Amino acid sequence: MANTKSIEDKAERKKLKRAARKKAVPKAKRTTPRGSHKRKVRKLARGQSKR
C-alpha cells in the first residue's frame, strides 16, 4: 500500500489508498485452509460432570 503518512487531509489520503488498492496485484488463493495450524480442542468427557 502507498505510504500516506505525509498526507494530512483525510479524504485525500483515502483517495490515494483506494487507488493503490485497486492497482495492487490480487492475492493468490490460499493453499491450506485458514486456522489449519491452530491447536485442536479435545472433546471433553461426556455425561456426568466431574465435580
BELGI-V470007 format. One record per pair of residues at least 24 apart in sequence whose C-alpha atoms are under 10 Angstrom apart, sorted by sequence separation. I is the first residue (numbers start at 1). J is the second residue. If there is no record, write none. Layout:
BEGIN
i->{I:I}
j->{J:J}
END
This chain:
BEGIN
none
END
